[in-house]
Amino acid sequence: MNSLPATSNRSTSSSFSSPKQVATGTVPASGGRVTLTVDKQDPQLTLPVGDRFTAKRFDKAVQVVLNSVVFRSSGQDLTTWGTYTEMVSRFAEPVLLALAVLAMRSRIKR
């Protein structure tokens, strides 16, 4: 399979959107020159404000933040209750282990 050797040049634009990307190269079979211009429109918010901020989206945002920062996700498809139960158990396990170690330490010191 022949690949198209391409170079990417960025041209400046007077608007506030990102500049267009231009890729040029030659097609090996016919030897013709090809120029591609990639232009992407700026994203637009399509949902009304009331639909953007919902309890369901807030719950999903909390789960994503907690799983990425504090907890590691098991990768299983769990219900909402199952997800939060897993998070609580992952937090409670080290706490309970630390309390058990402290209890054994206090018994040994006597």
C-alpha positions as CSV (number, residue, x, y, z in Angstrom):
1,M,0.0,0.0,0.0
2,N,1.5,3.3,-1.0
3,S,1.2,6.2,1.4
4,L,0.8,9.8,0.5
5,P,3.8,11.8,1.6
6,A,2.4,15.0,3.1
7,T,3.6,18.1,4.7
8,S,1.5,20.3,7.0
9,N,1.6,24.0,6.8
10,R,-0.4,26.4,9.0
11,S,-1.6,29.6,7.5
12,T,-2.8,32.5,9.6
13,S,-6.3,33.7,9.6
14,S,-7.8,37.0,10.5
15,S,-10.7,35.5,12.5
16,F,-10.6,34.1,16.0
17,S,-11.0,30.5,14.9
18,S,-8.1,28.1,14.6
19,P,-6.0,28.4,11.5
20,K,-6.6,26.1,8.6
21,Q,-4.2,23.2,8.0
22,V,-2.9,22.5,4.5
23,A,-1.4,19.1,3.5
24,T,0.3,18.8,0.1
25,G,1.9,15.8,-1.5
26,T,2.1,13.7,-4.7
27,V,0.2,10.7,-5.7
28,P,2.7,7.9,-6.6
29,A,0.6,6.2,-9.3
30,S,-0.1,9.3,-11.5
31,G,2.5,11.7,-10.2
32,G,-0.1,14.4,-9.8
33,R,0.1,16.9,-6.9
34,V,-2.6,17.0,-4.3
35,T,-3.4,19.8,-1.8
36,L,-5.9,19.2,1.0
37,T,-7.2,22.0,3.2
38,V,-8.7,21.0,6.6
39,D,-11.0,23.5,8.1
40,K,-13.1,22.8,11.2
41,Q,-15.8,25.0,12.5
42,D,-15.8,26.2,16.0
43,P,-18.0,24.2,18.4
44,Q,-21.5,25.5,19.0
45,L,-23.6,24.9,22.2
46,T,-26.8,23.4,21.0
47,L,-28.6,22.5,24.3
48,P,-30.4,25.1,26.3
49,V,-28.9,26.0,29.7
50,G,-31.5,24.1,31.6
51,D,-30.7,20.9,29.7
52,R,-26.9,21.3,30.1
53,F,-26.9,21.4,33.9
54,T,-28.9,18.3,35.1
55,A,-28.6,15.9,38.1
56,K,-27.7,13.1,35.7
57,R,-24.9,15.0,34.1
58,F,-23.6,16.2,37.5
59,D,-23.6,12.6,38.8
60,K,-21.6,11.5,35.7
61,A,-19.1,14.3,36.2
62,V,-18.6,13.4,39.9
63,Q,-18.1,9.8,39.0
64,V,-15.5,10.6,36.3
65,V,-13.6,13.0,38.6
66,L,-13.5,10.6,41.5
67,N,-12.6,7.6,39.4
68,S,-9.7,9.5,37.7
69,V,-8.4,11.3,40.8
70,V,-9.2,9.2,43.9
71,F,-10.3,5.7,42.9
72,R,-9.4,3.4,40.1
73,S,-12.4,2.1,38.2
74,S,-12.9,-1.7,38.0
75,G,-14.0,-1.5,34.4
76,Q,-17.2,-3.3,35.0
77,D,-20.6,-1.8,34.0
78,L,-22.2,-1.2,37.3
79,T,-25.4,0.6,38.3
80,T,-25.2,4.0,40.0
81,W,-25.6,2.3,43.4
82,G,-23.0,-0.3,42.6
83,T,-20.5,2.4,41.5
84,Y,-20.9,4.4,44.7
85,T,-20.7,1.2,46.8
86,E,-17.4,0.3,45.1
87,M,-16.1,3.8,45.8
88,V,-17.1,3.6,49.4
89,S,-15.5,0.2,49.8
90,R,-12.3,1.3,48.2
91,F,-12.1,4.2,50.7
92,A,-13.2,2.1,53.7
93,E,-10.8,-0.8,53.2
94,P,-7.6,1.0,54.0
95,V,-9.2,2.8,56.9
96,L,-10.4,-0.4,58.4
97,L,-6.9,-2.0,57.9
98,A,-5.3,1.0,59.6
99,L,-7.7,0.7,62.6
100,A,-7.0,-3.1,62.8
101,V,-3.2,-2.4,62.9
102,L,-3.7,0.2,65.6
103,A,-5.9,-2.2,67.7
104,M,-3.2,-4.9,67.4
105,R,-0.5,-2.4,68.4
106,S,-2.4,-1.3,71.5
107,R,-3.0,-5.0,72.5
108,I,0.7,-5.8,72.1
109,K,1.9,-2.8,74.1
110,R,-0.1,-3.9,77.2
